[in-house]
Amino acid sequence: MSSRINQPSNQIKLTNVSMVRLKKGKKRFEIACYKNKVMEWRSGVETDLDNVLQIPNVFLNVSKGQTAPKEDLEKAFGKGKSTDDIVLEILKKGEMQVGGKERAEQLERVHNEVIGIVASRLVDPRTKRVYTTGMIEKALDMLSSAAHSAAEDAAGAGKKGGSSAV
């Protein structure tokens, strides 16, 4: 008996993977992509499919490694379509799984963009100077905390019964 452990040599670890899913017909098809590259491809920054896809196959289940049979692909996408055309359709129309870090990064980007737009359009009427992004951020924080405390006060008053005579 050999004391060596046999491990599969063709197994690919799913690190830095984002699955793009598309339900077509009664089946769900998936492709394995690099996390950041899908958004870049959709926005037009990345044009090379090889840089976007980790594995150039269409799967029924990426994590289990179940590739989609040719019959299922033909039934769902039509006969005569190449795998590349199917992958492109899944990339364009499919839903992407977004992680917490990516979601936070996207939220931060939108937040900064909104503050930049507001800062470029607002002028202090007294000094005729443009408000800084720091001032606008501070004002937004004050507004959101005031709105949050007002919502808590309203919720608290509703729970007490609010039988005050006016």
ABEGO torsion letter per residue (X at the ends): XBABBBBBAABBBBBGBBBBBBBBEABBBBBBBBAAAAAAAAAGABABAAAABABABBBABAAAGBBBBAAAAAAAAEBGBBAAAAAAAAAAABBBBBBAAAAAAAAAAAAAAAAAAAAAABBBAAAGBBBBAAAAAAAAAAAAAAAAAAAAAAAAAAAAGGBBBX
